[in-house]
Amino acid sequence: MLLNTKIPVWGFIKRIKYDLITISLFSILIGLIANYGDYFAMIEIPIALVAIIGTAISLLLAFRISQSYNRWWEARIVWGSIVNNSRTLIRQVQEFLPETELEEIKGFAERQIIWNFALGESLRKVSVFSSKVQKYLEDYKIEAYHIPNALLIQHSQQLKRLAEADKITEYRQIQIDTTLLRLCNAMGKCERIKNTVFPAAYSMLIHFLIYIFTILLPFTFHYNMGFVNILLTAGIPMIFIAIEYTSILMQDPFENTPLDIPMTSLSKTIEANIKQQLNEKAEKPVPFPPNTYYMM
């Protein structure tokens, strides 16, 4: 997630450099032709036509960036619920189990901490889990295609064993199972956002219209103002390109990029909260990493 400090503009420009170079070269070429070719002045396109195309691009971009932000914000809301439900799960286990069952409580707590890290890494599709997750999987000999789901199943199996041993009442079992259901639903929502691709045709249409707008724009100028014409021909489409690319970056919140939902940071916060609930020593999460413009 980007922080409100020291956001590098150059990194953003590098991502759209090919569009910037293409539009800039076209603008310079048109400017040179206008200076050395009198016939160029004879070509005139009504500014109303270009304005209509510009308005259409603006509307499409407004819809695009709105939908992209909605995807990002929905993902952040889901992870907010994961934070709350993780705390709730451990609180319920602590309240519903007798103090003598400390190992059972710690089992739930440790597994839930690992579940958060595993879910974040699974959504980012990292090739290898972090050492924390990997060690837990090796210690408990967990092998599964979908690690987060396997960990939730182990939660349920442990809850079932406690109920069968009469260490927890049926009503309390249902309460904890409801919390596990909410965690499972949150996982499913994240996977839906991750696996639902924003229609590529929409980007192609916007890009096509931006280039049509770029081609027609210089023919609407009534006077040859040299450098000013080149600047306007390049500058206005570049604004559209920048807005479009911003929406592209925002539409996928689980792609292991600076615009991601800060799942790792949230998982560390959950870990600290759970350890605090167990009266264990926990490092206070650092709200903003030093010397960086984003947090993961």
C-alpha positions in Angstrom: 0.0 0.0 0.0 1.4 3.4 -0.9 2.1 5.8 1.9 1.4 9.5 1.9 5.1 10.3 1.7 8.0 10.3 -0.8 6.0 8.6 -3.6 8.6 8.3 -6.5 7.2 9.9 -9.6 10.0 8.5 -11.8 8.9 4.9 -11.0 5.4 5.7 -12.3 6.8 7.4 -15.4 8.9 4.3 -16.2 5.8 2.2 -16.3 4.2 4.3 -19.0 7.4 5.3 -20.9 6.5 3.6 -24.2 3.2 5.5 -24.4 4.9 8.8 -23.4 7.7 8.3 -26.0 5.1 7.4 -28.8 2.9 10.4 -28.1 5.9 12.8 -27.7 7.5 11.7 -31.0 4.1 12.1 -32.8 3.7 15.6 -31.3 7.2 16.7 -32.4 6.7 15.2 -35.9 3.4 17.1 -36.3 5.0 20.3 -35.0 7.8 20.0 -37.6 5.4 19.3 -40.4 3.3 22.3 -39.4 6.3 24.6 -39.5 7.6 23.4 -42.9 4.5 22.4 -44.7 1.9 25.0 -45.7 -0.6 22.4 -46.8 -0.8 21.2 -43.2 -2.7 24.4 -42.3 -5.4 23.6 -44.8 -6.4 20.5 -42.7 -8.8 21.6 -40.0 -11.0 19.4 -37.8 -13.9 20.9 -35.8 -12.9 21.1 -32.1 -16.4 19.9 -31.1 -15.6 16.5 -32.7 -12.4 16.1 -30.6 -14.2 17.4 -27.6 -16.8 14.7 -27.9 -14.0 12.0 -28.0 -12.3 13.7 -25.0 -15.6 13.6 -23.1 -16.1 9.9 -24.0 -12.6 9.1 -22.7 -13.2 11.1 -19.5 -16.4 9.2 -18.8 -14.8 5.8 -19.5 -11.8 6.7 -17.3 -14.1 7.9 -14.5 -15.9 4.6 -14.6 -12.6 2.6 -14.8 -10.9 4.3 -11.9 -14.1 4.1 -9.8 -14.4 0.3 -10.4 -10.7 -0.2 -9.8 -10.8 1.6 -6.5 -13.9 -0.3 -5.5 -12.0 -3.6 -6.0 -9.1 -2.3 -4.0 -11.4 -1.0 -1.2 -13.4 -4.2 -1.0 -10.2 -6.1 -0.6 -9.2 -3.8 2.2 -12.6 -4.2 3.9 -12.2 -8.0 3.7 -8.8 -7.9 5.3 -10.2 -5.6 8.0 -12.8 -8.3 8.8 -10.0 -10.9 8.9 -8.2 -8.8 11.6 -11.4 -8.6 13.7 -12.3 -12.3 13.2 -8.8 -13.5 14.1 -9.0 -11.6 17.4 -12.5 -12.9 18.0 -11.5 -16.5 17.3 -8.8 -16.5 20.0 -11.0 -14.6 22.4 -13.7 -17.2 22.0 -11.3 -20.1 22.5 -9.9 -18.4 25.6 -13.3 -17.8 27.1 -14.9 -21.1 26.2 -12.1 -23.5 27.2 -10.9 -24.0 30.7 -7.6 -22.5 31.7 -6.1 -26.0 32.0 -6.4 -26.4 28.2 -3.7 -23.9 27.6 -2.0 -26.0 24.9 -5.2 -26.3 23.0 -5.6 -22.5 23.1 -2.0 -22.0 21.9 -2.7 -24.5 19.1 -5.5 -22.4 17.8 -3.5 -19.2 18.2 -0.4 -20.4 16.4 -2.4 -21.8 13.6 -4.4 -18.6 13.1 -1.2 -16.5 13.0 0.2 -18.8 10.3 -3.1 -18.8 8.4 -3.0 -15.0 8.0 0.5 -15.1 6.6 -0.3 -18.1 4.4 -3.4 -16.5 3.0 -1.5 -13.3 2.0 1.3 -15.2 0.4 -1.1 -17.5 -1.4 -3.0 -14.6 -2.8 0.2 -13.0 -4.1 1.1 -16.4 -5.5 4.7 -16.4 -4.2 6.7 -19.4 -5.4 7.9 -20.3 -1.8 6.2 -19.5 1.5 8.0 -17.4 4.0 10.3 -19.2 6.6 7.6 -18.7 9.3 4.9 -20.5 7.3 7.3 -23.1 5.9 8.5 -24.1 9.3 5.0 -24.5 10.6 4.1 -26.7 7.6 7.2 -28.8 8.1 6.7 -29.2 11.9 3.1 -30.3 11.5 3.6 -32.2 8.3 0.9 -30.3 6.4 0.8 -31.0 2.7 -2.0 -29.5 0.6 -2.6 -27.7 -2.6 -4.5 -25.0 -0.8 -2.6 -24.3 2.5 -5.0 -21.6 4.0 -8.0 -23.9 3.5 -6.1 -26.9 5.0 -5.3 -24.8 8.1 -9.0 -23.9 8.5 -9.9 -27.6 8.3 -7.4 -28.2 11.1 -9.2 -25.5 13.2 -12.4 -27.4 12.6 -10.9 -30.8 13.4 -9.5 -29.5 16.7 -12.8 -27.9 17.6 -14.6 -31.2 16.8 -12.2 -33.2 19.1 -12.8 -30.7 21.9 -16.5 -31.1 21.5 -16.3 -34.9 21.4 -14.3 -34.8 24.6 -16.9 -32.7 26.3 -14.4 -29.9 26.8 -16.7 -27.4 25.0 -20.4 -27.3 24.8 -22.4 -27.6 21.6 -23.5 -24.0 21.8 -20.0 -22.7 22.2 -18.8 -25.0 19.4 -21.4 -23.4 17.1 -20.1 -19.9 18.1 -16.5 -20.7 17.2 -17.6 -22.5 14.0 -19.5 -19.3 13.0 -16.3 -17.3 13.3 -14.4 -19.9 11.3 -17.2 -19.6 8.6 -16.6 -15.8 8.5 -12.9 -16.4 8.0 -13.6 -18.9 5.2 -16.0 -16.4 3.6 -13.3 -13.7 3.7 -10.8 -16.0 2.1 -13.3 -16.8 -0.7 -14.0 -13.0 -1.3 -10.2 -12.4 -1.6 -9.9 -15.2 -4.1 -12.9 -13.9 -6.1 -11.2 -10.5 -6.4 -7.9 -12.1 -7.3 -9.3 -14.4 -10.0 -11.8 -12.0 -11.6 -9.9 -10.3 -14.3 -10.9 -6.8 -15.3 -12.1 -7.0 -18.9 -9.2 -6.4 -21.3 -11.5 -5.0 -24.0 -12.2 -2.1 -21.8 -8.5 -1.1 -21.6 -8.2 -1.6 -25.3 -11.1 0.7 -26.0 -9.8 3.5 -23.8 -6.3 3.2 -25.2 -7.6 3.2 -28.8 -9.7 6.4 -28.1 -6.8 8.1 -26.5 -4.6 7.6 -29.6 -7.4 8.7 -31.9 -7.8 11.8 -29.7 -4.0 12.4 -30.0 -4.0 12.1 -33.8 -6.9 14.5 -34.2 -6.0 17.1 -31.6 -3.3 19.0 -33.5 -5.7 19.6 -36.4 -8.0 21.6 -34.2 -5.5 24.4 -33.6 -6.3 27.5 -35.6 -2.9 29.0 -35.2 0.6 27.5 -35.4 2.2 28.4 -32.0 5.1 26.0 -32.4 6.3 24.6 -29.1 2.9 25.4 -27.5 1.1 23.2 -30.0 3.6 20.3 -29.4 3.2 20.7 -25.6 -0.6 20.6 -25.8 -0.6 17.7 -28.3 1.5 15.6 -26.0 0.4 16.9 -22.6 -3.4 16.3 -22.8 -3.2 12.6 -23.9 -0.5 12.0 -21.3 -2.9 13.0 -18.6 -5.4 10.4 -19.9 -2.6 7.8 -20.1 -1.6 8.5 -16.5 -5.1 8.2 -15.2 -5.7 5.0 -17.1 -2.5 3.4 -15.8 -3.3 4.4 -12.2 -6.6 2.5 -12.5 -4.8 -0.5 -13.9 -2.4 -0.6 -10.9 -5.2 -0.3 -8.5 -7.5 -2.9 -9.9 -5.4 -5.9 -8.7 -4.8 -5.5 -4.9 -3.0 -8.9 -4.6 -0.2 -8.7 -7.2 2.8 -8.3 -4.9 3.3 -4.6 -5.9 3.5 -1.4 -3.9 -0.3 -0.8 -4.4 -1.2 -4.1 -2.8 -3.3 -4.4 0.3 -0.7 -4.4 3.1 -1.4 -8.1 4.0 2.0 -8.8 5.5 1.7 -5.7 7.8 -1.8 -6.7 8.8 -0.7 -10.3 9.5 2.1 -9.0 11.8 -0.5 -6.8 13.6 -2.8 -9.8 14.1 0.2 -11.8 15.4 1.1 -9.1 17.9 -2.6 -8.9 19.0 -3.0 -12.6 19.5 0.2 -12.9 21.4 -0.9 -10.0 23.6 -4.2 -11.9 24.2 -2.2 -14.9 25.4 0.0 -12.6 27.6 3.0 -13.5 25.5 5.8 -11.1 24.6 5.1 -9.5 21.2 6.9 -7.0 19.2 4.9 -3.9 18.5 4.3 -3.6 14.7 6.0 -0.7 13.0 3.3 1.4 11.4 5.4 2.6 8.6 8.7 1.0 7.4 11.6 3.4 7.4 12.9 4.9 4.2 10.2 3.5 2.0 7.1 4.8 0.2 4.9 1.7 0.7 4.1 -1.1 3.0 3.3 -4.7 2.1 
